[in-house]
Structure formats: structure tokens, C-alpha cells
Amino acid sequence: MLFSGVAGACEPEQLVQGCRLEEGACVCGLGCDTIFRYATREQCQMAVKLQEKEKDPCETNPCRNGGVCSQTSRNPGYQCLCVNTGHYGRACHKKCPSPKQFTTRLDARFPLDCMII
């Protein structure tokens, strides 16, 4: 079973409680382990204090088309959340395909960020 939402999609064993920096503030919650750079709110708040020294990978606004940048512990240090933008990809730069394109190909993989539930 996959869990899906603002945090992306992941298996149940990949769900963790954690925090990330989003637009200079700590955002904490339950989600996929790949989106949380900090295990605790205290670690995240310390990062906010050190932010002047530490480069924020989201500062350059790498996400396009209304995607939301979120810091992660994995390279390149951020993830774009593209849900409900009509786009997908590392920087929300690829336009979502029409679901009609996938009705005849059994092996096709429709991007999760493009699914409307």
C-alpha cells in the first residue's frame, strides 16, 4: 500500500515523524522519510538560526509552475512538491500527460504528482 499526499508517495515503512524548512520556517509532521531533513523540531529551529551561514537550497526557487520547495536530507538538498500544479519532475517542469494517453499501454507509468483523487 502506498501513502500519498503533500509529502509524496511512499511505503508504510518509509513513514516518519520529522521536520523540514519551508520558506524559512519549520514544518513538522508525518510523511515519507525522504522529505524530512531534521528528526526533531529542535534540530529544525537550530537550522533556522544558522540559516545565514547555511545555504538554503530553496532560496533560489528551483521549483517551477507553482511547485513548493522543501529541504531534504538527500541530494540536491531539496524536493519540489508538484501535487495539483499540472506538472511533475524534479523542478515541476514537465507538463502532466493526459490520462487518455495511458489507456492503451499496460506498461505505462502515470506520474504520481499528476494523479487527481
N, CA, C and O atoms as CSV, one atom per row, in Angstrom:
chain,resi,resn,atom,element,x,y,z
A,1,MET,N,N,0.843,-1.177,0.000
A,1,MET,CA,C,0.000,0.000,0.000
A,1,MET,C,C,0.887,1.238,0.000
A,1,MET,O,O,1.821,1.338,0.796
A,2,LEU,N,N,0.604,2.154,-0.868
A,2,LEU,CA,C,1.348,3.417,-0.937
A,2,LEU,C,C,0.592,4.500,-0.196
A,2,LEU,O,O,-0.632,4.590,-0.283
A,3,PHE,N,N,1.327,5.321,0.532
A,3,PHE,CA,C,0.740,6.500,1.152
A,3,PHE,C,C,1.067,7.668,0.256
A,3,PHE,O,O,2.196,7.793,-0.218
A,4,SER,N,N,0.093,8.528,0.015
A,4,SER,CA,C,0.305,9.640,-0.898
A,4,SER,C,C,-0.280,10.903,-0.299
A,4,SER,O,O,-1.201,10.853,0.516
A,5,GLY,N,N,0.264,12.031,-0.712
A,5,GLY,CA,C,-0.235,13.318,-0.236
A,5,GLY,C,C,0.777,14.390,-0.534
A,5,GLY,O,O,1.585,14.262,-1.454
A,6,VAL,N,N,0.731,15.457,0.253
A,6,VAL,CA,C,1.661,16.562,0.054
A,6,VAL,C,C,3.097,16.078,0.189
A,6,VAL,O,O,4.004,16.607,-0.454
A,7,ALA,N,N,3.294,15.079,1.022
A,7,ALA,CA,C,4.637,14.578,1.268
A,7,ALA,C,C,5.131,13.635,0.182
A,7,ALA,O,O,6.246,13.125,0.294
A,8,GLY,N,N,4.365,13.385,-0.842
A,8,GLY,CA,C,4.756,12.453,-1.887
A,8,GLY,C,C,4.135,11.103,-1.630
A,8,GLY,O,O,3.163,11.001,-0.882
A,9,ALA,N,N,4.674,10.073,-2.231
A,9,ALA,CA,C,4.150,8.724,-2.076
A,9,ALA,C,C,5.255,7.820,-1.561
A,9,ALA,O,O,6.396,7.905,-2.014
A,10,CYS,N,N,4.912,6.941,-0.603
A,10,CYS,CA,C,5.906,6.025,-0.067
A,10,CYS,C,C,5.222,4.828,0.575
A,10,CYS,O,O,4.011,4.819,0.797
A,11,GLU,N,N,6.032,3.826,0.865
A,11,GLU,CA,C,5.568,2.624,1.539
A,11,GLU,C,C,5.394,2.933,3.029
A,11,GLU,O,O,6.029,3.854,3.542
A,12,PRO,N,N,4.538,2.170,3.733
A,12,PRO,CA,C,4.301,2.437,5.161
A,12,PRO,C,C,5.578,2.447,6.003
A,12,PRO,O,O,5.690,3.242,6.937
A,13,GLU,N,N,6.546,1.573,5.686
A,13,GLU,CA,C,7.780,1.525,6.477
A,13,GLU,C,C,8.676,2.744,6.244
A,13,GLU,O,O,9.659,2.930,6.962
A,14,GLN,N,N,8.352,3.573,5.256
A,14,GLN,CA,C,9.123,4.787,4.987
A,14,GLN,C,C,8.510,6.017,5.656
A,14,GLN,O,O,9.059,7.114,5.550
A,15,LEU,N,N,7.385,5.847,6.339
A,15,LEU,CA,C,6.749,6.973,7.028
A,15,LEU,C,C,7.508,7.303,8.304
A,15,LEU,O,O,7.830,6.417,9.094
A,16,VAL,N,N,7.790,8.577,8.495
A,16,VAL,CA,C,8.482,9.031,9.698
A,16,VAL,C,C,7.869,10.340,10.184
A,16,VAL,O,O,7.206,11.053,9.431
A,17,GLN,N,N,8.101,10.631,11.429
A,17,GLN,CA,C,7.771,11.918,12.024
A,17,GLN,C,C,9.024,12.761,11.872
A,17,GLN,O,O,10.108,12.297,12.224
A,18,GLY,N,N,8.919,13.982,11.363
A,18,GLY,CA,C,10.106,14.801,11.185
A,18,GLY,C,C,9.765,16.235,10.848
A,18,GLY,O,O,8.599,16.631,10.859
A,19,CYS,N,N,10.804,17.019,10.546
A,19,CYS,CA,C,10.629,18.440,10.233
A,19,CYS,C,C,11.489,18.810,9.031
A,19,CYS,O,O,12.480,18.149,8.722
A,20,ARG,N,N,11.081,19.886,8.362
A,20,ARG,CA,C,11.837,20.415,7.232
A,20,ARG,C,C,11.684,21.927,7.234
A,20,ARG,O,O,10.763,22.469,7.846
A,21,LEU,N,N,12.602,22.605,6.538
A,21,LEU,CA,C,12.490,24.049,6.374
A,21,LEU,C,C,11.679,24.329,5.127
A,21,LEU,O,O,11.943,23.772,4.062
A,22,GLU,N,N,10.697,25.189,5.264
A,22,GLU,CA,C,9.885,25.594,4.122
A,22,GLU,C,C,9.673,27.094,4.221
A,22,GLU,O,O,9.009,27.579,5.137
A,23,GLU,N,N,10.240,27.823,3.273
A,23,GLU,CA,C,10.156,29.280,3.246
A,23,GLU,C,C,10.618,29.899,4.565
A,23,GLU,O,O,9.998,30.833,5.074
A,24,GLY,N,N,11.720,29.367,5.113
A,24,GLY,CA,C,12.329,29.917,6.311
A,24,GLY,C,C,11.683,29.522,7.621
A,24,GLY,O,O,12.088,30.015,8.674
A,25,ALA,N,N,10.681,28.637,7.589
A,25,ALA,CA,C,10.004,28.200,8.810
A,25,ALA,C,C,10.052,26.679,8.909
A,25,ALA,O,O,10.147,25.985,7.897
A,26,CYS,N,N,9.985,26.169,10.138
A,26,CYS,CA,C,9.969,24.728,10.351
A,26,CYS,C,C,8.560,24.191,10.137
A,26,CYS,O,O,7.591,24.710,10.691
A,27,VAL,N,N,8.463,23.151,9.331
A,27,VAL,CA,C,7.199,22.458,9.103
A,27,VAL,C,C,7.421,21.022,9.546
A,27,VAL,O,O,8.297,20.334,9.022
A,28,CYS,N,N,6.627,20.567,10.512
A,28,CYS,CA,C,6.795,19.224,11.058
A,28,CYS,C,C,5.533,18.408,10.826
A,28,CYS,O,O,4.432,18.950,10.734
A,29,GLY,N,N,5.712,17.101,10.734
A,29,GLY,CA,C,4.565,16.229,10.556
A,29,GLY,C,C,4.983,14.817,10.223
A,29,GLY,O,O,6.142,14.437,10.394
A,30,LEU,N,N,4.028,14.044,9.748
A,30,LEU,CA,C,4.240,12.663,9.356
A,30,LEU,C,C,4.302,12.606,7.842
A,30,LEU,O,O,3.443,13.172,7.166
A,31,GLY,N,N,5.298,11.938,7.307
A,31,GLY,CA,C,5.420,11.829,5.854
A,31,GLY,C,C,6.542,10.893,5.469
A,31,GLY,O,O,7.124,10.218,6.318
A,32,CYS,N,N,6.840,10.858,4.199
A,32,CYS,CA,C,7.896,9.995,3.669
A,32,CYS,C,C,9.257,10.440,4.194
A,32,CYS,O,O,9.524,11.635,4.318
A,33,ASP,N,N,10.116,9.466,4.503
A,33,ASP,CA,C,11.419,9.793,5.093
A,33,ASP,C,C,12.286,10.679,4.207
A,33,ASP,O,O,13.191,11.345,4.710
A,34,THR,N,N,12.034,10.704,2.918
A,34,THR,CA,C,12.873,11.497,2.013
A,34,THR,C,C,12.634,12.997,2.109
A,34,THR,O,O,13.467,13.774,1.641
A,35,ILE,N,N,11.523,13.430,2.700
A,35,ILE,CA,C,11.237,14.866,2.711
A,35,ILE,C,C,11.628,15.570,4.003
A,35,ILE,O,O,11.600,16.799,4.073
A,36,PHE,N,N,11.992,14.799,5.030
A,36,PHE,CA,C,12.328,15.423,6.303
A,36,PHE,C,C,13.833,15.435,6.509
A,36,PHE,O,O,14.466,14.386,6.620
A,37,ARG,N,N,14.388,16.618,6.557
A,37,ARG,CA,C,15.829,16.774,6.754
A,37,ARG,C,C,16.187,16.684,8.236
A,37,ARG,O,O,17.303,16.296,8.582
A,38,TYR,N,N,15.253,17.036,9.108
A,38,TYR,CA,C,15.510,17.087,10.549
A,38,TYR,C,C,14.576,16.135,11.289
A,38,TYR,O,O,13.386,16.051,10.984
A,39,ALA,N,N,15.133,15.417,12.270
A,39,ALA,CA,C,14.352,14.446,13.030
A,39,ALA,C,C,13.451,15.122,14.063
A,39,ALA,O,O,12.393,14.594,14.405
A,40,THR,N,N,13.868,16.285,14.560
A,40,THR,CA,C,13.093,16.954,15.610
A,40,THR,C,C,12.895,18.433,15.286
A,40,THR,O,O,13.606,19.006,14.461
A,41,ARG,N,N,11.917,19.032,15.951
A,41,ARG,CA,C,11.661,20.465,15.795
A,41,ARG,C,C,12.870,21.272,16.285
A,41,ARG,O,O,13.197,22.311,15.711
A,42,GLU,N,N,13.531,20.793,17.343
A,42,GLU,CA,C,14.690,21.498,17.881
A,42,GLU,C,C,15.812,21.580,16.840
A,42,GLU,O,O,16.428,22.633,16.672
A,43,GLN,N,N,16.076,20.466,16.139
A,43,GLN,CA,C,17.101,20.473,15.091
A,43,GLN,C,C,16.732,21.457,13.985
A,43,GLN,O,O,17.588,22.179,13.473
A,44,CYS,N,N,15.472,21.477,13.630
A,44,CYS,CA,C,14.997,22.371,12.574
A,44,CYS,C,C,15.129,23.834,13.006
A,44,CYS,O,O,15.574,24.675,12.225
A,45,GLN,N,N,14.744,24.132,14.242
A,45,GLN,CA,C,14.832,25.505,14.733
A,45,GLN,C,C,16.283,25.971,14.829
A,45,GLN,O,O,16.578,27.145,14.606
A,46,MET,N,N,17.186,25.049,15.161
A,46,MET,CA,C,18.608,25.380,15.189
A,46,MET,C,C,19.072,25.724,13.772
A,46,MET,O,O,19.872,26.641,13.583
A,47,ALA,N,N,18.576,24.998,12.792
A,47,ALA,CA,C,18.929,25.271,11.392
A,47,ALA,C,C,18.425,26.644,10.961
A,47,ALA,O,O,19.091,27.336,10.191
A,48,VAL,N,N,17.253,27.040,11.453
A,48,VAL,CA,C,16.724,28.370,11.129
A,48,VAL,C,C,17.684,29.432,11.651
A,48,VAL,O,O,17.964,30.415,10.965
A,49,LYS,N,N,18.191,29.229,12.879
A,49,LYS,CA,C,19.128,30.187,13.469
A,49,LYS,C,C,20.446,30.241,12.692
A,49,LYS,O,O,21.076,31.294,12.594
A,50,LEU,N,N,20.850,29.099,12.145
A,50,LEU,CA,C,22.114,29.030,11.412
A,50,LEU,C,C,21.939,29.282,9.921
A,50,LEU,O,O,22.898,29.195,9.155
A,51,GLN,N,N,20.726,29.591,9.516
A,51,GLN,CA,C,20.411,29.700,8.095
A,51,GLN,C,C,21.264,30.742,7.369
A,51,GLN,O,O,21.533,30.598,6.177
A,52,GLU,N,N,21.688,31.784,8.077
A,52,GLU,CA,C,22.521,32.792,7.435
A,52,GLU,C,C,23.839,32.178,6.973
A,52,GLU,O,O,24.383,32.563,5.938
A,53,LYS,N,N,24.346,31.220,7.749
A,53,LYS,CA,C,25.613,30.574,7.420
A,53,LYS,C,C,25.410,29.421,6.440
A,53,LYS,O,O,26.264,29.153,5.594
A,54,GLU,N,N,24.283,28.750,6.563
A,54,GLU,CA,C,23.997,27.575,5.743
A,54,GLU,C,C,23.140,27.983,4.547
A,54,GLU,O,O,22.102,28.622,4.716
A,55,LYS,N,N,23.563,27.622,3.361
A,55,LYS,CA,C,22.814,27.982,2.161
A,55,LYS,C,C,21.518,27.171,2.103
A,55,LYS,O,O,21.538,25.946,2.220
A,56,ASP,N,N,20.419,27.849,1.926
A,56,ASP,CA,C,19.112,27.215,1.785
A,56,ASP,C,C,18.914,26.868,0.313
A,56,ASP,O,O,18.818,27.774,-0.515
A,57,PRO,N,N,18.849,25.572,-0.040
A,57,PRO,CA,C,18.700,25.204,-1.446
A,57,PRO,C,C,17.386,25.691,-2.061
A,57,PRO,O,O,17.270,25.752,-3.285
A,58,CYS,N,N,16.408,26.035,-1.246
A,58,CYS,CA,C,15.126,26.526,-1.764
A,58,CYS,C,C,15.151,28.031,-2.036
A,58,CYS,O,O,14.235,28.568,-2.659
A,59,GLU,N,N,16.198,28.706,-1.568
A,59,GLU,CA,C,16.287,30.162,-1.714
A,59,GLU,C,C,16.268,30.611,-3.175
A,59,GLU,O,O,15.790,31.702,-3.486
A,60,THR,N,N,16.781,29.781,-4.058
A,60,THR,CA,C,16.831,30.135,-5.481
A,60,THR,C,C,15.533,29.803,-6.217
A,60,THR,O,O,15.457,29.959,-7.435
A,61,ASN,N,N,14.515,29.348,-5.488
A,61,ASN,CA,C,13.222,28.977,-6.083
A,61,ASN,C,C,13.376,28.004,-7.250
A,61,ASN,O,O,13.008,28.331,-8.378
A,62,PRO,N,N,13.923,26.799,-6.986
A,62,PRO,CA,C,14.147,25.854,-8.081
A,62,PRO,C,C,12.869,25.230,-8.645
A,62,PRO,O,O,12.892,24.655,-9.733
A,63,CYS,N,N,11.765,25.339,-7.922
A,63,CYS,CA,C,10.512,24.715,-8.363
A,63,CYS,C,C,9.733,25.667,-9.263
A,63,CYS,O,O,9.564,26.845,-8.947
A,64,ARG,N,N,9.269,25.147,-10.370
A,64,ARG,CA,C,8.510,25.954,-11.332
A,64,ARG,C,C,7.019,25.644,-11.236
A,64,ARG,O,O,6.603,24.721,-10.536
A,65,ASN,N,N,6.241,26.424,-11.944
A,65,ASN,CA,C,4.806,26.172,-12.135
A,65,ASN,C,C,4.021,26.010,-10.830
A,65,ASN,O,O,3.081,25.218,-10.764
A,66,GLY,N,N,4.403,26.755,-9.801
A,66,GLY,CA,C,3.671,26.713,-8.535
A,66,GLY,C,C,4.073,25.586,-7.609
A,66,GLY,O,O,3.430,25.379,-6.580
A,67,GLY,N,N,5.129,24.845,-7.951
A,67,GLY,CA,C,5.614,23.784,-7.070
A,67,GLY,C,C,6.191,24.378,-5.794
A,67,GLY,O,O,6.688,25.505,-5.796
A,68,VAL,N,N,6.125,23.618,-4.703
A,68,VAL,CA,C,6.610,24.085,-3.404
A,68,VAL,C,C,7.936,23.400,-3.091
A,68,VAL,O,O,8.034,22.173,-3.119
A,69,CYS,N,N,8.947,24.198,-2.796
A,69,CYS,CA,C,10.271,23.677,-2.470
A,69,CYS,C,C,10.330,23.300,-0.996
A,69,CYS,O,O,9.878,24.047,-0.128
A,70,SER,N,N,10.898,22.125,-0.732
A,70,SER,CA,C,11.050,21.644,0.627
A,70,SER,C,C,12.453,21.068,0.778
A,70,SER,O,O,12.881,20.269,-0.055
A,71,GLN,N,N,13.179,21.462,1.832
A,71,GLN,CA,C,14.520,20.932,2.060
A,71,GLN,C,C,14.435,19.457,2.425
A,71,GLN,O,O,13.503,19.027,3.104
A,72,THR,N,N,15.415,18.690,1.968
A,72,THR,CA,C,15.507,17.273,2.316
A,72,THR,C,C,16.941,16.946,2.706
A,72,THR,O,O,17.850,17.758,2.529
A,73,SER,N,N,17.125,15.758,3.233
A,73,SER,CA,C,18.467,15.321,3.615
A,73,SER,C,C,19.197,14.688,2.438
A,73,SER,O,O,20.393,14.414,2.532
A,74,ARG,N,N,18.508,14.454,1.347
A,74,ARG,CA,C,19.120,13.820,0.175
A,74,ARG,C,C,19.529,14.858,-0.861
A,74,ARG,O,O,18.948,15.941,-0.941
A,75,ASN,N,N,20.537,14.508,-1.651
A,75,ASN,CA,C,20.998,15.392,-2.718
A,75,ASN,C,C,19.872,15.647,-3.706
A,75,ASN,O,O,19.173,14.699,-4.066
A,76,PRO,N,N,19.664,16.838,-4.151
A,76,PRO,CA,C,20.466,18.059,-4.034
A,76,PRO,C,C,20.088,18.925,-2.832
A,76,PRO,O,O,20.394,20.117,-2.822
A,77,GLY,N,N,19.427,18.352,-1.816
A,77,GLY,CA,C,19.073,19.113,-0.624
A,77,GLY,C,C,17.675,19.694,-0.642
A,77,GLY,O,O,17.282,20.387,0.297
A,78,TYR,N,N,16.916,19.423,-1.698
A,78,TYR,CA,C,15.535,19.903,-1.776
A,78,TYR,C,C,14.707,18.949,-2.618
A,78,TYR,O,O,15.232,18.122,-3.363
A,79,GLN,N,N,13.400,19.089,-2.478
A,79,GLN,CA,C,12.449,18.342,-3.294
A,79,GLN,C,C,11.329,19.293,-3.665
A,79,GLN,O,O,10.866,20.066,-2.826
A,80,CYS,N,N,10.893,19.246,-4.902
A,80,CYS,CA,C,9.750,20.054,-5.328
A,80,CYS,C,C,8.482,19.227,-5.182
A,80,CYS,O,O,8.397,18.110,-5.692
A,81,LEU,N,N,7.506,19.777,-4.490
A,81,LEU,CA,C,6.209,19.127,-4.336
A,81,LEU,C,C,5.300,19.714,-5.404
A,81,LEU,O,O,4.928,20.886,-5.342
A,82,CYS,N,N,4.948,18.893,-6.378
A,82,CYS,CA,C,4.253,19.365,-7.581
A,82,CYS,C,C,2.760,19.048,-7.589
A,82,CYS,O,O,2.073,19.368,-8.559
A,83,VAL,N,N,2.249,18.431,-6.538
A,83,VAL,CA,C,0.853,18.000,-6.497
A,83,VAL,C,C,-0.080,19.179,-6.786
A,83,VAL,O,O,0.099,20.271,-6.247
A,84,ASN,N,N,-1.062,18.947,-7.632
A,84,ASN,CA,C,-2.088,19.935,-8.022
A,84,ASN,C,C,-1.549,21.115,-8.832
A,84,ASN,O,O,-2.187,22.166,-8.887
A,85,THR,N,N,-0.382,20.952,-9.458
A,85,THR,CA,C,0.146,22.026,-10.304
A,85,THR,C,C,-0.055,21.731,-11.789
A,85,THR,O,O,0.087,22.620,-12.628
A,86,GLY,N,N,-0.387,20.479,-12.109
A,86,GLY,CA,C,-0.493,20.080,-13.510
A,86,GLY,C,C,0.867,19.766,-14.113
A,86,GLY,O,O,1.000,19.620,-15.329
A,87,HIS,N,N,1.891,19.661,-13.242
A,87,HIS,CA,C,3.254,19.390,-13.689
A,87,HIS,C,C,3.899,18.368,-12.764
A,87,HIS,O,O,3.393,18.102,-11.674
A,88,TYR,N,N,5.020,17.794,-13.201
A,88,TYR,CA,C,5.776,16.845,-12.393
A,88,TYR,C,C,7.255,16.962,-12.763
A,88,TYR,O,O,7.621,17.758,-13.628
A,89,GLY,N,N,8.093,16.178,-12.114
A,89,GLY,CA,C,9.534,16.209,-12.381
A,89,GLY,C,C,10.281,16.881,-11.245
A,89,GLY,O,O,9.666,17.481,-10.364
A,90,ARG,N,N,11.607,16.787,-11.259
A,90,ARG,CA,C,12.432,17.330,-10.171
A,90,ARG,C,C,12.105,18.787,-9.866
A,90,ARG,O,O,12.117,19.192,-8.704
A,91,ALA,N,N,11.811,19.582,-10.901
A,91,ALA,CA,C,11.515,21.007,-10.707
A,91,ALA,C,C,10.097,21.366,-11.151
A,91,ALA,O,O,9.815,22.525,-11.458
A,92,CYS,N,N,9.202,20.371,-11.186
A,92,CYS,CA,C,7.814,20.596,-11.646
A,92,CYS,C,C,7.829,21.226,-13.040
A,92,CYS,O,O,7.012,22.095,-13.346
A,93,HIS,N,N,8.750,20.785,-13.867
A,93,HIS,CA,C,8.956,21.406,-15.176
A,93,HIS,C,C,8.324,20.628,-16.329
A,93,HIS,O,O,8.273,21.121,-17.456
A,94,LYS,N,N,7.844,19.419,-16.054
A,94,LYS,CA,C,7.230,18.616,-17.116
A,94,LYS,C,C,5.713,18.691,-16.994
A,94,LYS,O,O,5.164,18.499,-15.909
A,95,LYS,N,N,5.042,18.967,-18.095
A,95,LYS,CA,C,3.583,19.055,-18.099
A,95,LYS,C,C,3.000,17.654,-17.944
A,95,LYS,O,O,3.457,16.710,-18.589
A,96,CYS,N,N,2.000,17.524,-17.094
A,96,CYS,CA,C,1.358,16.229,-16.885
A,96,CYS,C,C,0.712,15.744,-18.178
A,96,CYS,O,O,0.064,16.516,-18.885
A,97,PRO,N,N,0.891,14.462,-18.484
A,97,PRO,CA,C,0.260,13.911,-19.679
A,97,PRO,C,C,-1.235,13.708,-19.451
A,97,PRO,O,O,-1.703,13.670,-18.313
A,98,SER,N,N,-1.949,13.582,-20.511
A,98,SER,CA,C,-3.377,13.296,-20.433
A,98,SER,C,C,-3.555,11.833,-20.040
A,98,SER,O,O,-2.863,10.971,-20.582
A,99,PRO,N,N,-4.467,11.527,-19.110
A,99,PRO,CA,C,-4.706,10.123,-18.745
A,99,PRO,C,C,-5.112,9.284,-19.953
A,99,PRO,O,O,-4.902,8.071,-19.962
A,100,LYS,N,N,-5.686,9.914,-20.965
A,100,LYS,CA,C,-6.109,9.188,-22.166
A,100,LYS,C,C,-4.921,8.540,-22.866
A,100,LYS,O,O,-5.075,7.516,-23.532
A,101,GLN,N,N,-3.735,9.131,-22.721
A,101,GLN,CA,C,-2.540,8.578,-23.355
A,101,GLN,C,C,-2.151,7.227,-22.766
A,101,GLN,O,O,-1.378,6.487,-23.375
A,102,PHE,N,N,-2.672,6.903,-21.601
A,102,PHE,CA,C,-2.260,5.689,-20.905
A,102,PHE,C,C,-3.310,4.587,-20.926
A,102,PHE,O,O,-3.111,3.553,-20.288
A,103,THR,N,N,-4.404,4.767,-21.625
A,103,THR,CA,C,-5.476,3.768,-21.613
A,103,THR,C,C,-5.151,2.544,-22.446
A,103,THR,O,O,-5.730,1.483,-22.212
A,104,THR,N,N,-4.252,2.648,-23.403
A,104,THR,CA,C,-3.956,1.509,-24.266
A,104,THR,C,C,-2.630,0.834,-23.945
A,104,THR,O,O,-2.386,-0.273,-24.427
A,105,ARG,N,N,-1.780,1.445,-23.167
A,105,ARG,CA,C,-0.476,0.855,-22.834
A,105,ARG,C,C,-0.488,0.330,-21.415
A,105,ARG,O,O,-0.584,1.106,-20.464
A,106,LEU,N,N,-0.391,-0.983,-21.263
A,106,LEU,CA,C,-0.423,-1.592,-19.941
A,106,LEU,C,C,0.849,-1.320,-19.145
A,106,LEU,O,O,0.824,-1.333,-17.914
A,107,ASP,N,N,1.960,-1.076,-19.838
A,107,ASP,CA,C,3.231,-0.885,-19.141
A,107,ASP,C,C,3.513,0.580,-18.800
A,107,ASP,O,O,4.560,0.886,-18.230
A,108,ALA,N,N,2.609,1.475,-19.134
A,108,ALA,CA,C,2.835,2.906,-18.901
A,108,ALA,C,C,2.773,3.231,-17.412
A,108,ALA,O,O,2.016,2.617,-16.660
A,109,ARG,N,N,3.572,4.194,-17.005
A,109,ARG,CA,C,3.566,4.656,-15.606
A,109,ARG,C,C,3.141,6.111,-15.584
A,109,ARG,O,O,3.835,6.983,-16.107
A,110,PHE,N,N,2.006,6.361,-14.982
A,110,PHE,CA,C,1.476,7.714,-14.882
A,110,PHE,C,C,2.126,8.379,-13.677
A,110,PHE,O,O,2.125,7.787,-12.598
A,111,PRO,N,N,2.686,9.592,-13.809
A,111,PRO,CA,C,3.363,10.259,-12.684
A,111,PRO,C,C,2.413,10.489,-11.500
A,111,PRO,O,O,1.294,10.969,-11.683
A,112,LEU,N,N,2.863,10.147,-10.294
A,112,LEU,CA,C,2.037,10.310,-9.092
A,112,LEU,C,C,1.588,11.748,-8.886
A,112,LEU,O,O,0.451,11.988,-8.479
A,113,ASP,N,N,2.469,12.712,-9.163
A,113,ASP,CA,C,2.110,14.116,-8.969
A,113,ASP,C,C,0.983,14.561,-9.889
A,113,ASP,O,O,0.378,15.610,-9.665
A,114,CYS,N,N,0.696,13.778,-10.918
A,114,CYS,CA,C,-0.339,14.141,-11.889
A,114,CYS,C,C,-1.691,13.503,-11.581
A,114,CYS,O,O,-2.696,13.849,-12.201
A,115,MET,N,N,-1.719,12.573,-10.627
A,115,MET,CA,C,-2.971,11.895,-10.299
A,115,MET,C,C,-3.895,12.814,-9.521
A,115,MET,O,O,-3.467,13.507,-8.598
A,116,ILE,N,N,-5.143,12.816,-9.895
A,116,ILE,CA,C,-6.160,13.596,-9.196
A,116,ILE,C,C,-7.094,12.608,-8.528
A,116,ILE,O,O,-7.710,11.768,-9.184
A,117,ILE,N,N,-7.188,12.724,-7.218
A,117,ILE,CA,C,-8.016,11.783,-6.453
A,117,ILE,C,C,-9.214,12.499,-5.887
A,117,ILE,O,O,-10.038,11.884,-5.209
